[in-house]
Amino acid sequence: MDRTRGNLLRIASQAILALCLAVIPSALTAQNILPPNPSVTRDYPIVEFSGGVSYAHTDLRGPANMVGWHITFGMNPARQLRLLGDFAEQQGQSSTILLNGRQSTIKDYEYTFGPQIVYRRNPRFTPFAHGLFGVAARHYTVPSNTPGGPDVLAHDFGFASVLGGGMDVNVNRYIAIRAIQADVSLEHRNWIDAQFTPVIAQLPASGNWQARPRLACGIVIRVGSHASAH
């Protein structure tokens, strides 16, 4: 079941990524044809939502690539300032962490908040940069040998800081394509109730700092409008 969910997640992530790559050239072409709309630079949204696919490179007793989802919620108290909540999950399987011959499924979670600086003077593109702080967790799961039994689980939890930025391609005042968001997540996690005791030595060491690069792309929805005097 975990493998099926993982395959579906990877297929959905690849479909979203393909959609983004297909839409971005069209958006760029439309922006080059249409004259700039002054209201895009004068006004700015009250709130902004984004959703899409995320990709992370991590170390699971060796390098591993993981894919998943990524969503953000931002409130704009000023034209150049967004207060952001950033939430993401990436999932993959490890061929080196086994229990009773079964591969473990790994899920990484990041929940971070903080300020984001937004440059809104270009009607076609909206670049941004941020420093976010919050928590990160990782779950290791292996299906039980007992029919209907619970999964064998170990997980860690700790501090996370995310530094990075990206670029939105403006389709109109309400919709944009998040062409890229590139981050580095610096995390310090510790074990919590590790039950993966038969192979605990196989798991990466806990209590150390780890830097994980992360990429994301998706769709941005803008709601409401603040009138700017500039």
Protein Blocks (a to p, Z undefined) as FASTA:
>chain_A
ZZmmmmmmmmmmmmmmmmmmmmmmmmmmmmmmpccdfklmmpccfbdcddddddddddeh
iacddddddddddddfbfkbccdddddddddddfkbcgehiacdddddddddddddddfk
bfkbccdddddddddddddddddfbghiacdddddddddddddddddddfblmbccdfba
cdddddddddehiaklmmmmmpccehiacddddddddddddedjdddfZZ
